[in-house]
Amino acid sequence: MSYQLNTLTNAETTPLDGLDVWTVAFLNNRGRLLDGRDVLNKEYTYLSNGSDAVMKRISNTITAHDGFIQSEALAADIGQRAFSASQLERYAECPMRFYFGYVLGIWSKNEVTYDRKRWLEPVERGNLLHRIFYEYLKQITSDGSLQANHDRNLLQYIAEEQLANYKRLIPAPSQHILLKESGEIRQDVEWFYNEELIKTTRPCYFEQELTIDGEPMQLKLTDGSTITIKGFIDRIDQIEPHSYRIIDYKTGNPNKYRENGHFAGGTQLQHALYALAAEQWLRDTGRDKDARVTESAYYFPTARGVGREVVRLQDKRELLTGVVRNLLISMEQGVYIPTEDAKRCRYCDYATVCVNHSAFMADKKKHPDNAMNMKEFLEVEAID
């Protein structure tokens, strides 16, 4: 205990116990009770630091306690990273979530949980459908070298084969649920087949990795700068000679992909970033030195998505460059604040850490004292 006996009203009085010491420490020289916060903070530095963090978090100024982390080492690391489109999108959605996962490397444990009401998790279901589509298109086009020669029986065979693989890998909680979900997947496969029959584009490349000679691509942006990019493109279709469309399969809800929402505040970049990357990949690898990727599509070939295809014309590359550059500058400047959209926190792995942090961010972003530090990030958020 750091308090000396002379803090007592009678210097010759010996405290009976620790409680007696604290009781006297909370009294002034007239015996009146003081606000004990200063005394406690002085004695316990961790408590003091915590109080300081709370006060700064609820203040108007964005500080390190909000995720404004100024570090030369972190800024240098950002310049050396290879980014996927989903990583950049995640940063735009919530920089703090990006920081926890991709900078600090803190990930939730991938625990297997038994759900008696469901066989496949959404990610597993999506992976299964992707695998079926990939195997089918690869076979009917001879790995992209021929026009598609559609065959319903072949597709059904591949679907059953992949279903059997998943049944072996992931036990179903009951026969009833297994039959129900397997039937739904067969329905999705039928939707896919019928949509493919009416497509006029020619499938050429499937699950194409964005690498040159085995290394992540150095993607050239329109201002001459480069970003190291990594990832896979679900599919590249040829529209006509030297003209291509990239396709990204989606098995979830199509509602967030609005027809007129091109970048959605930086949260939808894949269609544009990978279109530019696919065009460069086709040219640099010699597949098509005159290639132009003119369209991208988010494709929902399932019963839930009713075969919907959200097409984005690739005519905003200067704007894409600005969005990407601003996101990278924002990272380098240390802006790792939480989202202000509490709806994004509902399913976030880090919600127990942030608690209600998002509640403070709307006002902080608007405060003039933060305008300079937030400039690039706010510019991206404003772009639809």
C-alpha positions in Angstrom: 0.0 0.0 0.0 1.5 3.3 -1.0 -0.3 5.5 1.6 1.8 6.5 4.6 0.5 6.6 8.1 0.8 10.4 8.1 -2.3 10.5 5.8 -4.3 9.7 8.9 -5.8 12.5 11.0 -3.7 11.4 13.9 -0.1 10.6 12.8 0.4 8.3 15.8 -2.7 6.2 15.1 -2.0 2.8 13.6 -4.6 1.6 11.0 -6.4 -1.6 12.1 -6.4 -3.0 8.5 -6.5 -2.1 4.8 -10.1 -0.9 5.1 -9.1 1.5 7.8 -6.3 2.9 5.5 -8.8 3.4 2.6 -11.4 5.0 4.9 -9.0 7.6 6.1 -7.6 8.2 2.5 -11.2 9.1 1.4 -11.5 11.8 4.1 -10.2 15.3 4.0 -8.5 17.0 6.9 -11.9 18.0 8.2 -13.2 14.4 8.1 -15.5 14.9 5.1 -15.8 12.2 2.4 -13.9 12.9 -0.8 -14.6 11.7 -4.3 -12.4 8.6 -4.2 -11.8 8.4 -7.9 -8.5 10.4 -7.9 -7.3 8.3 -4.9 -8.1 5.0 -6.7 -6.6 6.2 -10.0 -3.4 7.2 -8.3 -3.1 3.9 -6.5 -4.1 1.7 -9.5 -2.6 2.8 -12.8 -4.6 0.3 -14.8 -7.8 1.6 -13.4 -6.6 5.1 -14.2 -5.8 4.1 -17.8 -9.2 2.5 -18.1 -11.0 5.6 -16.9 -8.9 7.7 -19.4 -9.9 5.3 -22.2 -13.6 5.6 -21.4 -13.5 9.4 -21.3 -11.6 9.6 -24.6 -13.9 7.1 -26.2 -17.0 9.2 -25.4 -15.3 12.5 -26.3 -15.6 14.2 -29.7 -11.9 13.5 -30.7 -10.9 10.3 -32.4 -7.9 8.8 -30.5 -6.1 5.5 -30.2 -8.9 4.3 -28.0 -11.2 4.5 -31.0 -8.8 2.8 -33.4 -6.8 5.8 -34.6 -3.4 4.1 -34.5 -0.5 6.1 -35.8 2.5 3.8 -36.4 5.3 4.1 -39.0 5.8 0.3 -38.8 2.1 -0.4 -39.5 2.1 2.1 -42.4 5.1 0.5 -43.9 3.5 -3.0 -43.5 0.4 -1.9 -45.4 2.5 -0.9 -48.4 4.0 -4.4 -48.5 0.7 -6.4 -48.2 -1.1 -8.3 -50.9 -4.9 -7.6 -50.7 -7.9 -9.5 -51.9 -11.0 -7.7 -52.8 -12.9 -9.0 -49.8 -10.2 -7.6 -47.5 -10.6 -4.1 -48.9 -14.3 -4.5 -48.7 -14.1 -5.6 -45.0 -12.0 -2.6 -44.2 -14.6 -0.3 -45.8 -17.3 -2.0 -43.8 -15.5 -1.8 -40.4 -11.8 -0.8 -40.2 -11.6 -2.1 -36.6 -12.8 -5.5 -37.6 -10.1 -5.5 -40.3 -7.5 -4.4 -37.7 -8.4 -7.2 -35.3 -8.3 -9.9 -38.0 -5.8 -8.9 -40.7 -3.4 -6.8 -38.7 -3.4 -8.3 -35.2 -4.2 -11.8 -36.5 -6.9 -12.4 -33.9 -9.5 -14.8 -35.3 -12.4 -16.6 -33.6 -11.8 -20.3 -33.0 -13.2 -22.4 -35.8 -15.2 -24.6 -33.4 -17.4 -27.4 -34.8 -20.9 -27.0 -33.3 -23.6 -29.6 -33.6 -26.8 -28.1 -34.9 -29.7 -30.6 -34.8 -31.8 -28.4 -37.1 -29.3 -28.0 -40.0 -26.9 -30.1 -42.0 -24.7 -27.6 -43.9 -23.7 -24.1 -42.7 -24.1 -21.3 -45.3 -20.4 -21.3 -46.2 -20.3 -25.1 -46.6 -23.5 -25.0 -48.8 -21.9 -22.2 -50.9 -18.7 -24.2 -51.3 -20.6 -27.3 -52.4 -22.5 -25.4 -55.1 -19.4 -23.7 -56.3 -17.7 -27.1 -56.6 -20.6 -28.5 -58.6 -20.7 -25.6 -61.0 -16.9 -25.7 -61.4 -16.7 -29.4 -62.2 -19.7 -29.2 -64.6 -18.4 -26.2 -66.7 -14.9 -27.5 -66.8 -16.1 -30.8 -68.2 -18.6 -29.5 -70.8 -16.1 -27.0 -72.2 -13.0 -29.2 -72.0 -11.5 -26.8 -69.5 -12.6 -23.7 -71.4 -11.3 -24.6 -74.8 -14.7 -25.4 -76.4 -18.2 -23.9 -76.5 -20.4 -25.2 -73.7 -22.3 -28.4 -74.6 -24.9 -28.6 -71.9 -25.9 -32.0 -70.5 -28.4 -32.2 -67.6 -27.6 -35.8 -66.8 -23.9 -35.0 -66.4 -24.7 -32.0 -64.1 -27.0 -34.2 -62.0 -24.3 -36.9 -61.8 -21.8 -34.4 -60.6 -24.2 -33.0 -58.1 -24.9 -36.4 -56.6 -21.2 -37.2 -56.5 -20.4 -34.0 -54.6 -23.4 -34.5 -52.3 -22.1 -38.0 -51.5 -18.6 -36.5 -50.7 -20.2 -33.9 -48.3 -22.3 -36.6 -46.6 -19.2 -38.5 -45.8 -17.3 -35.4 -44.5 -20.2 -33.8 -42.6 -22.6 -36.1 -40.8 -26.3 -34.9 -41.0 -28.2 -34.6 -37.7 -31.1 -36.7 -39.1 -32.2 -38.4 -42.3 -35.1 -36.0 -42.6 -32.8 -32.9 -42.6 -30.4 -34.6 -45.0 -33.1 -35.3 -47.5 -34.6 -31.8 -47.1 -31.3 -30.0 -47.7 -30.2 -32.3 -50.5 -33.4 -31.7 -52.2 -32.9 -27.9 -51.9 -29.4 -28.2 -53.4 -30.8 -30.3 -56.3 -33.3 -27.4 -56.8 -30.4 -24.9 -56.9 -28.6 -27.0 -59.4 -31.7 -27.1 -61.7 -31.9 -23.3 -61.5 -28.3 -23.1 -62.5 -28.8 -25.4 -65.5 -31.8 -23.6 -66.8 -30.0 -20.2 -66.5 -27.0 -21.6 -68.3 -29.1 -22.7 -71.3 -30.1 -19.2 -72.1 -26.7 -17.5 -71.6 -25.0 -16.2 -74.8 -21.5 -15.8 -73.3 -18.9 -18.5 -73.6 -17.3 -19.8 -70.3 -13.6 -19.8 -70.6 -11.8 -19.8 -67.2 -13.0 -21.2 -63.9 -11.7 -20.6 -60.3 -8.9 -18.5 -61.9 -6.2 -17.5 -59.5 -4.8 -14.0 -59.9 -1.1 -14.8 -60.2 1.7 -14.2 -62.7 4.3 -17.0 -62.6 3.0 -18.1 -59.3 3.3 -14.7 -57.6 0.4 -12.3 -56.6 -0.3 -9.8 -59.3 1.0 -6.2 -59.3 -2.2 -4.6 -60.5 -1.7 -1.3 -62.3 -4.3 1.4 -61.5 -5.2 4.2 -63.8 -3.0 6.7 -62.1 0.1 4.6 -62.6 0.3 3.3 -59.1 0.2 -0.4 -58.3 -1.4 -2.6 -55.6 -0.5 -6.2 -54.9 -3.6 -8.2 -55.5 -4.5 -11.8 -54.7 -7.6 -14.0 -55.0 -9.7 -16.2 -57.3 -12.3 -15.3 -59.9 -15.1 -17.8 -60.1 -15.5 -17.5 -63.8 -14.5 -15.5 -66.9 -16.8 -15.6 -69.9 -16.1 -14.3 -73.4 -18.8 -12.0 -74.7 -17.3 -11.6 -78.2 -13.8 -11.5 -79.6 -11.5 -9.7 -77.1 -14.5 -8.8 -74.8 -15.1 -10.5 -71.5 -17.3 -10.6 -68.5 -16.2 -11.9 -65.0 -18.8 -13.7 -62.9 -19.0 -14.1 -59.2 -21.4 -16.8 -57.9 -23.5 -15.7 -54.9 -25.7 -18.2 -52.9 -27.1 -15.7 -50.4 -29.6 -12.8 -50.6 -29.2 -10.6 -53.6 -31.0 -7.6 -52.0 -27.8 -5.7 -51.0 -26.6 -5.6 -54.6 -28.6 -2.7 -55.8 -28.7 -2.0 -59.6 -27.4 1.6 -59.1 -25.0 1.0 -56.2 -21.7 0.7 -58.0 -19.2 0.8 -55.1 -21.6 1.1 -52.1 -19.2 3.1 -50.0 -16.2 0.8 -50.8 -18.1 -2.3 -49.6 -18.6 -3.7 -53.1 -15.2 -3.6 -55.0 -14.8 -7.1 -56.2 -16.6 -6.6 -59.5 -14.4 -3.7 -60.5 -11.1 -4.7 -58.9 -11.2 -8.2 -60.3 -12.4 -7.0 -63.7 -9.3 -4.8 -64.0 -7.1 -7.7 -62.7 -8.6 -10.2 -65.1 -8.0 -7.9 -68.1 -4.4 -7.4 -67.0 -4.0 -11.2 -66.4 -5.4 -12.1 -69.8 -3.0 -9.6 -71.5 0.2 -10.3 -69.4 -0.1 -14.1 -69.7 -0.6 -13.9 -73.5 -4.1 -15.5 -73.4 -5.5 -12.4 -75.2 -3.2 -9.4 -75.6 -6.2 -7.3 -76.7 -8.5 -8.4 -73.9 -11.0 -5.9 -72.4 -13.2 -6.9 -69.5 -16.2 -4.7 -70.1 -18.7 -6.3 -67.6 -18.9 -7.9 -64.2 -21.8 -9.8 -62.8 -22.9 -11.0 -59.3 -24.8 -14.1 -60.3 -27.4 -15.8 -58.0 -28.1 -19.2 -59.7 -30.2 -20.6 -56.9 -33.8 -20.9 -56.0 -33.3 -18.2 -53.3 -31.6 -15.9 -55.8 -34.1 -16.9 -58.6 -31.3 -16.8 -61.1 -30.8 -13.1 -60.7 -27.8 -11.5 -62.3 -26.6 -8.0 -61.2 -24.4 -6.6 -64.0 -21.9 -3.8 -63.5 -20.5 -2.1 -66.6 -16.8 -1.5 -66.1 -16.6 2.1 -67.1 -15.6 3.7 -63.8 -11.9 2.8 -63.5 -10.7 6.2 -62.5 -13.2 6.2 -59.7 -12.1 2.7 -58.7 -8.5 4.0 -58.5 -9.6 6.8 -56.2 -11.5 4.5 -53.9 -8.6 2.0 -53.6 -6.0 4.7 -53.1 -8.1 6.4 -50.4 -8.6 3.1 -48.6 -4.9 2.4 -48.6 -4.0 5.9 -47.5 -6.6 5.6 -44.7 -4.9 2.4 -43.5 -1.5 3.9 -43.7 -2.7 6.9 -41.6 -3.9 4.5 -38.9 -7.7 4.8 -39.3 -9.0 1.6 -37.8 -12.2 2.9 -36.2 -15.3 0.8 -35.7 -18.3 1.0 -38.0 -21.2 3.3 -37.0 -23.7 0.8 -38.4 -24.7 -1.3 -35.4 -26.4 -3.8 -37.7 -23.0 -5.0 -38.8 -22.1 -5.8 -35.2 -24.8 -8.4 -34.8 -22.8 -11.2 -36.4 -19.3 -9.9 -35.8 -16.8 -12.1 -34.0 -15.4 -9.1 -32.1 -18.8 -7.7 -30.8 -17.9 -8.6 -27.2 -14.8 -6.5 -27.4 -16.3 -3.4 -29.1 -19.6 -3.6 -27.1 -21.4 -0.3 -28.1 -18.4 1.4 -29.6 -20.3 2.0 -32.8 -22.8 4.2 -31.0 -20.2 7.0 -30.6 -18.9 7.0 -34.2 -21.6 8.8 -36.1 -21.1 12.0 -34.1 -17.3 11.6 -34.1 -17.1 11.3 -37.9 -19.1 14.5 -38.3 -17.0 16.5 -35.8 -14.7 19.1 -37.5 -11.7 18.2 -35.3 -11.6 14.8 -37.0 -12.1 16.0 -40.6 -8.4 16.0 -41.5 -7.7 12.5 -40.1 -10.8 11.0 -41.6 -10.8 12.8 -45.0 -10.0 9.8 -47.3 -12.1 7.3 -45.5 -15.2 9.7 -45.5 -14.7 10.3 -49.2 -15.0 6.6 -49.9 -18.1 6.2 -47.6 -19.8 8.9 -49.7 -19.4 7.1 -53.0 -22.4 5.0 -54.0 
